[in-house]
Protein backbone atom coordinates (compact mmCIF):
# COMPACT_ATOMS: atom_id res chain seq x y z
CA UNK A 1 0.00 0.00 0.00
CA UNK A 2 2.32 2.74 -1.20
CA UNK A 3 2.32 5.95 -3.23
CA UNK A 4 4.42 6.43 -6.34
CA UNK A 5 7.23 7.61 -4.06
CA UNK A 6 6.91 4.45 -2.02
CA UNK A 7 4.97 5.79 0.92
CA UNK A 8 1.46 5.40 2.27
CA UNK A 9 -0.52 8.58 2.58
CA UNK A 10 -2.49 8.97 5.79
CA UNK A 11 -5.38 11.41 5.34
CA UNK A 12 -7.04 12.55 8.58
CA UNK A 13 -10.44 14.17 8.29
CA UNK A 14 -10.15 17.25 10.51
CA UNK A 15 -13.25 19.00 11.75
CA UNK A 16 -11.84 21.31 14.39
CA UNK A 17 -13.17 19.10 17.17
CA UNK A 18 -11.13 17.41 19.87
CA UNK A 19 -11.71 13.88 18.60
CA UNK A 20 -10.42 14.71 15.13
CA UNK A 21 -7.45 16.51 16.73
CA UNK A 22 -6.65 13.39 18.77
CA UNK A 23 -7.00 11.26 15.63
CA UNK A 24 -4.49 13.52 13.90
CA UNK A 25 -2.12 13.48 16.88
CA UNK A 26 -2.11 9.68 17.06
CA UNK A 27 -1.68 9.31 13.31
CA UNK A 28 1.29 11.68 13.31
CA UNK A 29 2.80 9.88 16.31
CA UNK A 30 2.42 6.53 14.55
CA UNK A 31 3.50 7.37 11.00
CA UNK A 32 5.32 10.71 11.14
CA UNK A 33 4.10 14.11 10.03
CA UNK A 34 5.62 13.82 6.54
CA UNK A 35 3.15 11.14 5.46
CA UNK A 36 0.08 12.71 7.09
CA UNK A 37 -2.42 15.10 5.53
CA UNK A 38 -4.97 16.95 7.70
CA UNK A 39 -7.96 17.50 5.42
CA UNK A 40 -10.38 20.19 6.61
CA UNK A 41 -13.74 20.71 4.88
CA UNK A 42 -14.53 24.33 5.66
CA UNK A 43 -18.24 25.14 5.79
CA UNK A 44 -17.27 28.84 6.16
CA UNK A 45 -19.91 28.82 8.88
CA UNK A 46 -17.76 27.95 11.87
CA UNK A 47 -17.04 29.68 15.13
CA UNK A 48 -14.01 31.93 14.62
CA UNK A 49 -12.10 30.19 17.36
CA UNK A 50 -12.27 26.90 15.45
CA UNK A 51 -9.85 28.36 12.90
CA UNK A 52 -7.47 29.48 15.69
CA UNK A 53 -7.54 25.98 17.14
CA UNK A 54 -6.84 24.38 13.77
CA UNK A 55 -3.88 26.68 13.10
CA UNK A 56 -2.32 26.08 16.51
CA UNK A 57 -2.94 22.33 16.46
CA UNK A 58 -1.44 21.94 13.00
CA UNK A 59 1.64 23.97 13.95
CA UNK A 60 2.09 21.93 17.13
CA UNK A 61 1.92 18.62 15.23
CA UNK A 62 4.00 19.86 12.30
CA UNK A 63 1.37 19.18 9.65
CA UNK A 64 -0.18 21.38 7.05
CA UNK A 65 -3.94 21.77 6.91
CA UNK A 66 -5.35 21.13 3.45
CA UNK A 67 -8.61 23.03 3.15
CA UNK A 68 -11.50 22.19 0.83
CA UNK A 69 -14.90 23.83 0.58
CA UNK A 70 -18.01 24.21 -1.52
CA UNK A 71 -16.99 26.06 -4.71
CA UNK A 72 -20.24 28.05 -4.55
CA UNK A 73 -19.41 29.32 -1.06
CA UNK A 74 -22.76 28.29 0.41
CA UNK A 75 -23.49 27.87 4.09
CA UNK A 76 -25.85 25.12 5.36
CA UNK A 77 -28.95 27.31 5.03
CA UNK A 78 -28.02 28.27 1.46
CA UNK A 79 -27.74 24.56 0.71
CA UNK A 80 -31.21 23.91 2.15
CA UNK A 81 -32.66 26.63 -0.09
CA UNK A 82 -30.91 25.21 -3.14
CA UNK A 83 -31.93 21.59 -2.61
CA UNK A 84 -35.41 22.48 -1.32
CA UNK A 85 -34.97 20.49 1.89
CA UNK A 86 -34.51 21.91 5.39
CA UNK A 87 -31.91 19.85 7.25
CA UNK A 88 -32.88 18.18 10.50
CA UNK A 89 -31.61 15.57 12.93
CA UNK A 90 -32.25 12.75 10.45
CA UNK A 91 -31.21 14.23 7.11
CA UNK A 92 -28.59 16.90 6.55
CA UNK A 93 -27.78 17.67 2.89
CA UNK A 94 -25.38 20.36 4.18
CA UNK A 95 -23.08 17.66 5.50
CA UNK A 96 -22.92 15.92 2.16
CA UNK A 97 -22.54 19.05 0.02
CA UNK A 98 -20.27 21.14 2.25
CA UNK A 99 -18.08 18.42 3.74
CA UNK A 100 -18.33 14.93 2.28
CA UNK A 101 -18.28 15.80 -1.42
CA UNK A 102 -15.45 18.42 -1.26
CA UNK A 103 -13.35 16.00 0.81
CA UNK A 104 -14.07 13.09 -1.50
CA UNK A 105 -13.24 15.17 -4.57
CA UNK A 106 -9.89 16.07 -3.02
CA UNK A 107 -9.18 12.40 -2.35
CA UNK A 108 -10.06 11.44 -5.91
CA UNK A 109 -7.89 14.20 -7.39
CA UNK A 110 -4.89 13.81 -5.11
CA UNK A 111 -4.70 10.25 -3.84
CA UNK A 112 -4.83 6.65 -4.95
CA UNK A 113 -7.06 4.26 -3.00
CA UNK A 114 -4.33 1.62 -3.04
CA UNK A 115 -1.82 3.87 -1.28
CA UNK A 116 -4.09 5.92 0.99
CA UNK A 117 -5.68 5.36 4.37
CA UNK A 118 -8.41 7.73 5.53
CA UNK A 119 -8.81 8.33 9.27
CA UNK A 120 -12.01 9.49 10.97
CA UNK A 121 -12.37 10.43 14.63
CA UNK A 122 -15.07 7.99 15.65
CA UNK A 123 -14.76 7.05 19.30
CA UNK A 124 -15.26 3.70 21.04
CA UNK A 125 -18.75 4.83 22.08
CA UNK A 126 -20.03 5.51 18.56
CA UNK A 127 -18.81 2.51 16.62
CA UNK A 128 -22.28 1.87 15.27
CA UNK A 129 -21.52 4.64 12.77
CA UNK A 130 -18.61 2.72 11.25
CA UNK A 131 -20.57 0.56 8.74
CA UNK A 132 -22.20 3.67 7.26
CA UNK A 133 -18.86 5.41 6.97
CA UNK A 134 -17.28 2.40 5.26
CA UNK A 135 -20.25 2.28 2.91
CA UNK A 136 -19.90 5.98 2.09
CA UNK A 137 -16.24 5.52 1.16
CA UNK A 138 -17.04 2.49 -0.99
CA UNK A 139 -19.48 4.20 -3.36
CA UNK A 140 -19.08 6.67 -6.18
CA UNK A 141 -19.90 10.32 -5.50
CA UNK A 142 -23.47 9.57 -6.57
CA UNK A 143 -23.92 7.52 -3.41
CA UNK A 144 -25.70 4.25 -2.76
CA UNK A 145 -28.63 3.51 -5.06
CA UNK A 146 -30.04 0.61 -3.11
CA UNK A 147 -29.38 0.66 0.61
CA UNK A 148 -31.14 -2.67 1.12
CA UNK A 149 -28.59 -4.30 -1.17
CA UNK A 150 -25.45 -2.61 0.21
CA UNK A 151 -26.17 -2.14 3.91
CA UNK A 152 -25.52 -5.75 4.89
CA UNK A 153 -22.10 -5.69 3.19
CA UNK A 154 -20.59 -3.27 5.71
CA UNK A 155 -19.80 -4.09 9.32
CA UNK A 156 -17.72 -2.51 12.06
CA UNK A 157 -14.94 -4.95 11.16
CA UNK A 158 -14.92 -4.38 7.42
CA UNK A 159 -16.58 -5.15 4.10
CA UNK A 160 -18.13 -8.49 3.31
CA UNK A 161 -18.13 -10.02 -0.18
CA UNK A 162 -21.29 -9.72 -2.21
CA UNK A 163 -23.00 -7.74 -4.94
CA UNK A 164 -24.11 -4.20 -4.25
CA UNK A 165 -25.82 -1.40 -6.11
CA UNK A 166 -24.55 0.00 -9.40
CA UNK A 167 -22.60 2.73 -7.59
CA UNK A 168 -20.69 0.38 -5.30
CA UNK A 169 -16.97 0.50 -6.10
CA UNK A 170 -14.90 -2.66 -6.52
CA UNK A 171 -12.93 -3.26 -3.32
CA UNK A 172 -9.68 -2.20 -5.00
CA UNK A 173 -11.13 1.22 -5.87
CA UNK A 174 -12.78 1.88 -2.50
CA UNK A 175 -11.14 4.05 0.16
CA UNK A 176 -9.74 2.26 3.18
CA UNK A 177 -10.94 3.95 6.38
CA UNK A 178 -9.47 3.47 9.86
CA UNK A 179 -10.77 4.56 13.26
CA UNK A 180 -7.84 4.75 15.62
CA UNK A 181 -9.83 6.26 18.47
CA UNK A 182 -11.63 2.93 18.78
CA UNK A 183 -8.32 1.40 19.86
CA UNK A 184 -6.91 1.70 23.38
CA UNK A 185 -5.98 3.98 24.97
CA UNK A 186 -9.57 5.12 24.50
CA UNK A 187 -10.31 8.75 23.80
CA UNK A 188 -10.43 10.77 27.00
CA UNK A 189 -11.50 14.33 26.31
CA UNK A 190 -10.23 15.76 29.60
CA UNK A 191 -6.84 14.18 29.03
CA UNK A 192 -6.62 15.67 25.54
CA UNK A 193 -7.57 19.11 26.87
CA UNK A 194 -4.93 18.84 29.61
CA UNK A 195 -2.24 17.77 27.11
CA UNK A 196 -3.14 20.67 24.84
CA UNK A 197 -2.92 23.09 27.76
CA UNK A 198 0.57 21.80 28.52
CA UNK A 199 1.72 22.99 25.10
CA UNK A 200 -0.15 26.27 25.40
CA UNK A 201 -3.16 25.47 23.20
CA UNK A 202 -6.61 26.26 24.56
CA UNK A 203 -9.42 23.89 23.66
CA UNK A 204 -11.89 25.33 21.13
CA UNK A 205 -14.07 28.02 22.65
CA UNK A 206 -17.34 26.25 21.93
CA UNK A 207 -16.43 23.41 24.29
CA UNK A 208 -15.70 25.96 27.01
CA UNK A 209 -19.13 27.45 26.35
CA UNK A 210 -20.75 24.09 27.02
CA UNK A 211 -21.22 22.68 23.53
CA UNK A 212 -20.68 18.99 22.89
CA UNK A 213 -19.51 19.65 19.32
CA UNK A 214 -17.44 22.38 17.74
CA UNK A 215 -19.26 22.90 14.50
CA UNK A 216 -21.41 25.38 12.62
CA UNK A 217 -21.43 27.97 15.44
CA UNK A 218 -23.89 25.98 17.55
CA UNK A 219 -26.42 25.99 14.71
CA UNK A 220 -26.04 22.40 13.59
CA UNK A 221 -29.36 21.11 12.32
CA UNK A 222 -28.55 17.71 13.79
CA UNK A 223 -28.39 19.16 17.28
CA UNK A 224 -31.16 18.66 19.82
CA UNK A 225 -33.17 21.04 21.96
CA UNK A 226 -30.53 21.41 24.66
CA UNK A 227 -28.00 22.78 22.17
CA UNK A 228 -30.50 25.13 20.55
CA UNK A 229 -31.46 26.45 23.99
CA UNK A 230 -27.78 27.02 24.78
CA UNK A 231 -27.28 28.93 21.53
CA UNK A 232 -30.36 31.05 22.22
CA UNK A 233 -28.97 31.90 25.65
CA UNK A 234 -25.35 32.69 24.83
CA UNK A 235 -25.47 33.53 21.11
CA UNK A 236 -28.92 35.05 20.49
CA UNK A 237 -27.66 36.70 17.30
CA UNK A 238 -26.76 33.32 15.84
CA UNK A 239 -30.07 31.85 16.91
CA UNK A 240 -31.89 34.78 15.31
CA UNK A 241 -30.08 34.12 12.03
CA UNK A 242 -31.15 30.45 12.01
CA UNK A 243 -34.69 31.37 13.01
CA UNK A 244 -34.95 33.89 10.17
CA UNK A 245 -33.57 31.38 7.65
CA UNK A 246 -36.01 28.72 8.84
CA UNK A 247 -38.90 31.19 8.52
CA UNK A 248 -37.76 32.16 5.04
CA UNK A 249 -37.53 28.51 3.99
CA UNK A 250 -41.05 27.89 5.29
CA UNK A 251 -42.35 30.94 3.40
CA UNK A 252 -40.61 30.19 0.12
CA UNK A 253 -40.16 26.40 -0.01
CA UNK A 254 -42.17 24.34 2.43
CA UNK A 255 -44.49 25.74 5.13
CA UNK A 256 -44.36 22.44 7.04
CA UNK A 257 -40.58 22.15 7.31
CA UNK A 258 -38.83 22.61 10.66
CA UNK A 259 -35.39 21.82 12.01
CA UNK A 260 -36.69 20.66 15.39
CA UNK A 261 -39.48 18.35 16.44
CA UNK A 262 -41.44 18.34 19.65
CA UNK A 263 -40.95 14.84 20.99
CA UNK A 264 -43.16 15.59 23.98
CA UNK A 265 -46.01 16.02 21.50
CA UNK A 266 -45.67 13.04 19.20
CA UNK A 267 -42.77 14.49 17.25
CA UNK A 268 -44.75 17.27 15.64
CA UNK A 269 -42.78 19.99 13.79
CA UNK A 270 -41.44 22.64 16.18
CA UNK A 271 -40.24 25.90 14.65
CA UNK A 272 -37.30 27.78 16.13
CA UNK A 273 -39.71 30.67 16.68
CA UNK A 274 -42.06 28.55 18.79
CA UNK A 275 -39.13 27.03 20.64
CA UNK A 276 -37.73 30.50 21.45
CA UNK A 277 -41.12 31.85 22.50
CA UNK A 278 -41.64 28.85 24.74
CA UNK A 279 -38.31 29.43 26.49
CA UNK A 280 -38.95 33.18 26.79
CA UNK A 281 -42.38 32.56 28.31
CA UNK A 282 -40.92 30.10 30.73
CA UNK A 283 -38.10 32.49 31.66
CA UNK A 284 -40.69 35.22 32.29
CA UNK A 285 -42.58 32.93 34.63
CA UNK A 286 -39.22 32.08 36.20
CA UNK A 287 -39.56 28.35 36.70
CA UNK A 288 -36.75 26.12 35.61
CA UNK A 289 -36.00 25.96 31.94
CA UNK A 290 -35.63 22.25 32.44
CA UNK A 291 -39.39 21.91 32.88
CA UNK A 292 -39.89 23.05 29.35
CA UNK A 293 -37.29 21.58 27.09
CA UNK A 294 -35.65 18.23 26.81
CA UNK A 295 -32.39 19.08 28.56
CA UNK A 296 -30.89 15.73 27.60
CA UNK A 297 -31.51 16.16 23.89
CA UNK A 298 -28.13 17.40 22.67
CA UNK A 299 -28.49 15.64 19.34
CA UNK A 300 -25.47 14.44 17.51
CA UNK A 301 -23.29 15.42 14.69
CA UNK A 302 -22.13 12.63 12.47
CA UNK A 303 -21.52 15.39 10.02
CA UNK A 304 -18.66 14.51 7.75
CA UNK A 305 -18.72 10.76 7.68
CA UNK A 306 -22.21 9.91 6.53
CA UNK A 307 -23.20 6.96 4.49
CA UNK A 308 -23.48 7.29 0.78
S1 LIG B 1 -22.27 20.52 11.40
FE1 LIG B 1 -24.49 20.23 11.17
S2 LIG B 1 -25.24 22.10 10.13
FE2 LIG B 1 -23.01 22.02 9.88
S3 LIG B 1 -22.70 21.01 7.90
FE3 LIG B 1 -22.63 19.41 9.48
S4 LIG B 1 -24.74 18.62 9.65
FE4 LIG B 1 -24.80 20.59 8.55
Boltz pocket constraint, residues with backbone or C-beta under 6 A from the ligand:
constraints:
  - pocket:
      binder: B
      contacts: [[A, 43], [A, 76], [A, 87], [A, 92], [A, 94], [A, 95], [A, 98], [A, 99], [A, 215], [A, 216], [A, 219], [A, 220], [A, 221], [A, 222], [A, 301], [A, 303], [A, 304]]
      max_distance: 6.0
